């Protein structure tokens, strides 16, 4: 966590490390996405295809969350500019419901 008494040099090192982590994670994610595309192009049962699609959408959500966290570090350091952007909240909510539905069903919750 960045505190108010961190020196400028320490902050720059921290931001450099954060940028390296973000870059490495982005490459790893893109490799995984390419592999999942190959799997989805093969003959899958309906359940396997559903699991594969859930894996891809969950991975993309995790990817976005990690990037937001890393970008937050840059924001705290004054190194990023925020811009308003349109958000498809209906699609986002649908993805969250689809992701959490199996957990709710396993716990006996109703939809």
FIBA-812070 format. One record per residue (C-alpha): x, y, z; residue in three letters; residue number from 0. Coordinates in Angstrom, 2 decimals. Layout:
<lumnus>
LUMNU       x       y       z code pos
LUMNU       X       Y       Z  ALA NUM
...
</lumnus>
This chain:
<lumnus>
LUMNU       x       y       z code pos
LUMNU    0.00    0.00    0.00  UNK   0
LUMNU    1.27    3.46   -0.83  UNK   1
LUMNU    1.38    5.74    2.19  UNK   2
LUMNU    1.73    9.49    2.26  UNK   3
LUMNU    5.37    9.39    3.41  UNK   4
LUMNU    6.75    7.26    0.57  UNK   5
LUMNU    9.67    8.96   -1.17  UNK   6
LUMNU    9.41    9.82   -4.85  UNK   7
LUMNU   12.19    7.33   -5.73  UNK   8
LUMNU   10.46    4.51   -3.87  UNK   9
LUMNU    7.20    5.35   -5.61  UNK  10
LUMNU    8.86    5.18   -9.02  UNK  11
LUMNU   10.36    1.76   -8.22  UNK  12
LUMNU    6.96    0.57   -6.99  UNK  13
LUMNU    5.29    1.81  -10.19  UNK  14
LUMNU    7.96    0.13  -12.33  UNK  15
LUMNU    7.38   -3.20  -10.55  UNK  16
LUMNU    3.61   -2.77  -10.94  UNK  17
LUMNU    4.03   -2.10  -14.67  UNK  18
LUMNU    6.19   -5.23  -15.08  UNK  19
LUMNU    3.61   -7.34  -13.23  UNK  20
LUMNU    0.80   -5.96  -15.33  UNK  21
LUMNU    2.70   -6.62  -18.56  UNK  22
LUMNU    3.57  -10.19  -17.55  UNK  23
LUMNU    0.01  -10.89  -16.43  UNK  24
LUMNU   -1.38   -9.50  -19.71  UNK  25
LUMNU    0.87  -11.83  -21.73  UNK  26
LUMNU   -0.06  -14.83  -19.58  UNK  27
LUMNU   -3.76  -14.01  -19.93  UNK  28
LUMNU   -3.54  -13.68  -23.73  UNK  29
LUMNU   -1.78  -17.06  -23.94  UNK  30
LUMNU   -4.52  -18.65  -21.82  UNK  31
LUMNU   -7.22  -17.04  -23.93  UNK  32
LUMNU   -5.61  -18.42  -27.10  UNK  33
LUMNU   -5.50  -21.91  -25.59  UNK  34
LUMNU   -9.13  -21.72  -24.52  UNK  35
LUMNU  -10.03  -20.72  -28.07  UNK  36
LUMNU   -8.37  -23.90  -29.33  UNK  37
LUMNU  -10.31  -25.97  -26.79  UNK  38
LUMNU  -13.60  -24.34  -27.75  UNK  39
LUMNU  -12.94  -25.11  -31.42  UNK  40
LUMNU  -12.76  -28.85  -30.64  UNK  41
LUMNU  -15.63  -31.30  -30.20  UNK  42
LUMNU  -17.08  -30.63  -26.76  UNK  43
LUMNU  -20.20  -31.82  -25.03  UNK  44
LUMNU  -22.70  -29.14  -24.03  UNK  45
LUMNU  -21.50  -29.30  -20.41  UNK  46
LUMNU  -17.84  -29.08  -21.44  UNK  47
LUMNU  -18.61  -26.10  -23.71  UNK  48
LUMNU  -20.51  -24.39  -20.87  UNK  49
LUMNU  -17.58  -24.98  -18.49  UNK  50
LUMNU  -15.14  -23.67  -21.10  UNK  51
LUMNU  -17.23  -20.53  -21.66  UNK  52
LUMNU  -17.49  -19.99  -17.90  UNK  53
LUMNU  -13.72  -20.37  -17.61  UNK  54
LUMNU  -13.13  -17.80  -20.34  UNK  55
LUMNU  -15.63  -15.27  -18.94  UNK  56
LUMNU  -14.30  -15.77  -15.39  UNK  57
LUMNU  -10.74  -15.34  -16.61  UNK  58
LUMNU  -11.67  -12.15  -18.40  UNK  59
LUMNU  -13.37  -10.83  -15.25  UNK  60
LUMNU  -10.28  -11.69  -13.17  UNK  61
LUMNU   -8.06  -10.06  -15.80  UNK  62
LUMNU  -10.10   -6.86  -15.60  UNK  63
LUMNU  -10.10   -6.85  -11.78  UNK  64
LUMNU   -6.34   -7.26  -11.58  UNK  65
LUMNU   -5.81   -4.51  -14.14  UNK  66
LUMNU   -8.15   -2.22  -12.18  UNK  67
LUMNU   -6.19   -2.91   -8.99  UNK  68
LUMNU   -2.89   -2.23  -10.75  UNK  69
LUMNU   -4.33    0.91  -12.35  UNK  70
LUMNU   -5.54    2.04   -8.92  UNK  71
LUMNU   -1.91    2.04   -7.81  UNK  72
LUMNU   -1.08    4.35  -10.70  UNK  73
LUMNU   -4.05    6.55   -9.85  UNK  74
LUMNU   -2.92    6.88   -6.24  UNK  75
LUMNU    0.48    7.94   -7.51  UNK  76
LUMNU   -1.04   10.52   -9.85  UNK  77
LUMNU    0.18    8.66  -12.94  UNK  78
LUMNU   -3.15    7.96  -14.63  UNK  79
LUMNU   -6.06   10.02  -15.88  UNK  80
LUMNU   -9.60    8.74  -15.44  UNK  81
LUMNU  -12.16    9.19  -18.23  UNK  82
LUMNU  -15.87    8.40  -18.12  UNK  83
LUMNU  -16.78    5.52  -20.42  UNK  84
LUMNU  -20.05    3.76  -21.26  UNK  85
LUMNU  -20.69    0.58  -19.33  UNK  86
LUMNU  -23.09   -2.18  -20.24  UNK  87
LUMNU  -24.41   -2.78  -16.73  UNK  88
LUMNU  -27.08   -5.26  -17.91  UNK  89
LUMNU  -24.44   -7.47  -19.53  UNK  90
LUMNU  -22.17   -7.16  -16.49  UNK  91
LUMNU  -24.98   -8.12  -14.12  UNK  92
LUMNU  -25.91  -11.05  -16.37  UNK  93
LUMNU  -22.31  -12.29  -16.31  UNK  94
LUMNU  -22.19  -12.05  -12.50  UNK  95
LUMNU  -25.47  -13.96  -12.16  UNK  96
LUMNU  -24.26  -16.66  -14.58  UNK  97
LUMNU  -20.99  -16.96  -12.69  UNK  98
LUMNU  -22.58  -17.21   -9.24  UNK  99
LUMNU  -25.66  -19.28  -10.16  UNK 100
LUMNU  -23.90  -22.67   -9.76  UNK 101
LUMNU  -22.65  -21.63   -6.30  UNK 102
LUMNU  -26.15  -20.52   -5.29  UNK 103
LUMNU  -27.67  -23.76   -6.61  UNK 104
LUMNU  -25.10  -25.84   -4.72  UNK 105
LUMNU  -26.07  -24.04   -1.53  UNK 106
LUMNU  -29.76  -24.63   -2.21  UNK 107
LUMNU  -30.65  -21.03   -3.01  UNK 108
LUMNU  -33.44  -20.29   -5.44  UNK 109
LUMNU  -33.09  -18.06   -8.47  UNK 110
</lumnus>
